[in-house]
Amino acid sequence: MLIIIDKKIPEQARNRLREYGELLELQTTGITYEAISGHPDIFFHRIGDELVVAPNLPENHFHELEKAGITFIRGEQAVCQKYPASSAYNAVSANGYLIHNFRNTDAVITRLGEDADLIHVDQGYTRCNLLALKDEHFITSDAMIKRVLDRFGKDCLYVDPEGILLEGFKHGFFGGCCGISDNKVFVIGSLSKYPEGDKVKEYFASLDIEAVELYDGPLFDGGSILFVGDQ
């Protein structure tokens, strides 16, 4: 399995993830702003069995994907310096739904999702803010996203983003701290050191989901953790 992460996540978290697969440590310069320059959810989107990749991902990372035997489709829209042009791949695909601000979505993703039920939200950084769990359950750190999902009858837990680290910003977002593989949610940080951690633990427990805490520190928004390929 290949695990795509921001090269800047804490070393302890990187070392723990190596127990589960090979790492692709994402790093870019001059493409978008520094805080999100290595975030997987800025450059990659997984929809069904397809991996869509921003066309201006650095070539060395394309070579890493090919070396690991990962098939992918190049998107049409380049990631750019400023929002919303930095958010084209930051959608959520899960449970037969495609959730995003569709004013910003890369055309390859919308074509691949033509049979999905579309849910529009105004937040372009949807994946940063939304973690899709099983059986149409979600966790979000964006109150507007929660309101939209509530209208669609989804079970969505809201958690406050305060206390989540993102360099250069007041806080990060909960979805960006997490990745999912099998029935495990991998969390960059300790839920015990997050003010809403007990609420998250209870929600995971209600769904029989295991939380794997990757380092003993505050939650760190690394732009999600993306697990691709065979286990």
C-alpha positions, 0 to 999 in steps of 0.5 A: 500500500502507498500512503500519501502524506504531507512531508511536514507532518510530525516525524513520529506520525510518519514513522508510525505510518511506515508500519502500514505501508510505503510513504509518498511524502508530498512536497511542492514549492511555488505552486500554492501557498506554503501551509497547504503546499504538501497537502494530499487533498490539494493535489489528489482526489480518489473517486471510486477506484480512480485516483485523479491527480493535479496535472502540475504535481511535481514530476518526481511524485508522478514517478513515485506513483508509477514505481509503486504501481498506482494507476491514476488519471491526470486532472485538467485544472492546475492547482494555483496559488490562491483559493478557489483555484487551489481547491479543485481536487478538495472534494469528498467522494463516498457512499455514492455521493460527491460533495463539493463546491461545484463552481471549483471542481475539476472537470475530470472529477465531475465526469467520473462522478456523473452517476453520484448524487451531488451535494453542493456546499459553499466550502471549496476546501470540502475534504479539509473540513469533512471526514466521510465515515461508513453508512452515511456518517460524517464528521465536519469542522464547518458548520455550514457543511453540517447544515447542508448534510442535515438537510439531506438527512445525513448523520453529521457530527460537528466539531470545533476546529479550535486547537487543530494546528495549521502553520500560519493560520489560527487553526486547521480543520478536522478532516485534514487530520485524518485518513481512513483505511479499512475500519480504522481512522488514522489521526495525526495527533492525540484525541486526548489533547483535542478539546472535542476529543471525547466527543469524537471518540464516542462517535467512532465507538458508536460506529465500531471504528478504531482510531489510530493516533499517530503521535502524542501531540495536538491534532495536526492538519496535514491535508489528510492521509491518502491510502492507495493501492493494494494492502 
